[in-house]
Amino acid sequence: MKAMIFAAGKGTRLKPLTDKMPKALVPAGGKPLLWWLLQKMARSGIHDIFINVHHFSEQVVGYLESTPVPGLNIMISDESDLLLDTGGGLKKASGLFKGDEPVLVHNVDILSNLDFNLLEQEFSAKDIPAMLAVKDRNTSRKLEFADGRLCGWANENTGETIAAGSAFGSGKRFAFSGISMFRPDFPGLFPQKGVFGLIPACLSLAESFAIGMYDAPHDWLDVGKPETLTAADDFVDNYFKSYTE
């Protein structure tokens, strides 16, 4: 498999740290978030990694050049002129994808112990174009799946819903983990253009294509706010300590 890391966002929730640096370089356990994710991907046997950049893009590129990870071939998808959001960013970067290997897609500010290789095995066994890693956790925004297939989205606080098929309302709801896997040609089918999110793009295709779910138990942390940084330190100490040895 190959991988794409979403590292272009402005990291607004992590202010004031991100007034001076991109969220990809925010430290956890003494190393940037990007470093931990690259190490995990390398240890999972991934070699080709695409990274989109926008906010302080020169810092991300400079860091990658000065701190290479052996065995990784990193390619930059430059969004310096326009931040494309997750869906637009993936669609733009997909023009760089070659071959037929599945592409793991991962938010840079997510820490988890999810096994990338097991995700790939299930994705390949199901022979579907896309799979979203999900978790049964407390959040207002949920994806709904019926028989393991994406059929809608709901904001349980506001009552807003998006149906993606007649099965909506009869399935089970989960929170998206910010980790997914795609057939390399699938993002090119997103009907939206320019700036758009990944989840709306998937919902727009969910009636025509089977978009699956991966709900293997995993510990997970969204390093999205300054108050989560201590938890991030503990997370990498618990799960990734061997990466520094």
Sequence and secondary structure as in RCSB ss.txt:
>XXXX:A:sequence
MKAMIFAAGKGTRLKPLTDKMPKALVPAGGKPLLWWLLQKMARSGIHDIFINVHHFSEQVVGYLESTPVPGLNIM
ISDESDLLLDTGGGLKKASGLFKGDEPVLVHNVDILSNLDFNLLEQEFSAKDIPAMLAVKDRNTSRKLEFADGRL
CGWANENTGETIAAGSAFGSGKRFAFSGISMFRPDFPGLFPQKGVFGLIPACLSLAESFAIGMYDAPHDWLDVGK
PETLTAADDFVDNYFKSYTE
>XXXX:A:secstr
 EEEEE  S  GGGTTGGGTS GGG EETTEEHHHHHHHHHHHTT  EEEEEE TTHHHHHHHHHHS  TT EEE
EEE SS   HHHHHHHHHGGG  SS  EEEEETTEEE   HHHHHHHHHHHT SEEEEEE  S SEEEEEETTEE
EEEEETTT  EEE STTTTSSEEEEEEEEEEE TTGGGG    SS  HHHHHHHHTTTS EEEE     EEE  S
GGGHHHHHHHHHHHSGGGG 
